[in-house]
Amino acid sequence: MSTDELISQIRKKNSFLCIGLDTDLSKIPPHLLEEADPIFSFNKAIVDATHHLCVAYKPNTAFYEACGIKGWEALAQTMEYINTKYPEILTIADAKRGDIGNTATQYARAFFEDLSFDAITVAPYMGRDSVEPFLKFSDKFTILLALTSNPGAFDFQTKRIEGKELYKQVLETALTYENSEQLMFVVGATKAEYLKQIRAIVPNNFLLVPGVGAQGGSLVEVCRYGLTKDIGLLINSSRGILYASKGKDFAAAAREQALQLQKAMAVEMDKI
Amino acid sequence: MSTDELISQIRKKNSFLCIGLDTDLSKIPPHLLEEADPIFSFNKAIVDATHHLCVAYKPNTAFYEACGIKGWEALAQTMEYINTKYPEILTIADAKRGDIGNTATQYARAFFEDLSFDAITVAPYMGRDSVEPFLKFSDKFTILLALTSNPGAFDFQTKRIEGKELYKQVLETALTYENSEQLMFVVGATKAEYLKQIRAIVPNNFLLVPGVGAQGGSLVEVCRYGLTKDIGLLINSSRGILYASKGKDFAAAAREQALQLQKAMAVEMDKI
């Protein structure tokens, strides 16, 4: 998928919502557990109920790996379903992978080729030769962790390296990587005040913002500093949508939550 | 597995060799490709040929994920084989995972419970709440990336944060995490000169050292600065052992390479 296609989808749907498919067997409606593949059944229902309100789905691989081979199969099935039925939607493997050249290429193949994801999240700690193998795949996005939304982000990311915070060094250094126009960056919404400074460094790249909702970030604040003339934002919500109800109405409840977020996003887009 | 059990195994075998099972279908002997599960057949032959010469096996998950569900099945089968036939051997999932609390717990379950690994490699970028969920599993090791052996390591890891290199900040900060006695650290062998400084910060924790052999590190140099009275080192070799021959003698050739390393390690252990 190209950036232009993503922007065009955002404008058409008046939404830059990304739904995190962090499907947890202990949290999905109990009646689904009787089905042959509860994870896929849940995902399918959520996707069918929300596809017109969001522009991206982001399964976090941890939840699938925790279920072993069955989880991996459910992930593959979910990807095939989305790519077949809603091919316009951006798919993000929230995998936070990071390894050296040869091995990074294996991960890129796993997610971009075998599972047909459009994008993957990648950790920056190992530097250039752990990121560029992903950027070699054209029409795919590499979403680099910059400033995350968890308390541990303050352990290293906000510490100053040679006078500048590590996450800023990550942003600046990543812009020098080959094919850096295919980079997006993860920026936690719990730190909206940082977004202004981040936009000064990366004025054009899309930012993937988790932490609106369950983790306490404010949509309006994030948009104030993060929106660009080409939108430039994907805002993720996971638990708030997925687990809006534990009853048989879970998909309708999820749609309602997604609709509220989409409406709020449409208001923000009108301000541009 | 406990640290005492690991040390006892090292002393018994006169070896602190870890073999990286980075099994790549494009590199294994062609005659194996005719078998039902070439990856498992290859791993089984390598393990049977080398188990008495090494103390740990370290499959890099990227190589298995790149093969989709079949790869994941081969990994599960390999783990079951090692844990059943050679239960004394430490198994390390070289997964370099890193995610926040709830998600990190899912990864820990995937590798420690579902696949029964004894240890996993973890990336430090997201800080405390991305590492401690792994450390909650008793009798399991969490192996944190500190200083890696690739060129990209110089992008961030060796940069100074408040006067001290990032990798040293990672070591010092990690020692404050709960259950930090279950931590090991990844330290690249291409930077043996750094090992002395690292030992000053973490005098007791085991170090997992990749990069001896294919990546150019020297075993003698690493041992000079890294060995402790309780050994404290696991030195990894992957390609140099796995792909010593592409013929039907590949397992014997792998054993010969492992034997050379084990002998060199025995010499270094005698110096303690």
Interface residues (C-beta under 8 A of the other chain):
Chain A: D22 D24 N60 A62 F63 E65 A66 C67 G68 I69 G71 W72 E73 A76 K96 R97 G98 D99 I100 G101 T103 A104 Q106 Y107 R109 A110 F111 D114 L115 A123 P124 Y125 M126 G127 R128 D129 S130 V131 L145 T148 S149 N150 P151 G152 A153 F154 D155 F156 Q157 K159 R160 I161 E162 L166 Q169 V170 T173
Chain B: D22 D24 N60 A62 F63 E65 A66 C67 G68 I69 G71 W72 E73 A76 K96 R97 G98 D99 I100 G101 T103 A104 Q106 Y107 R109 A110 F111 D114 L115 A123 P124 Y125 M126 G127 R128 D129 S130 V131 L145 T148 S149 N150 P151 G152 A153 F154 D155 F156 Q157 K159 R160 I161 E162 L166 Q169 V170 T173
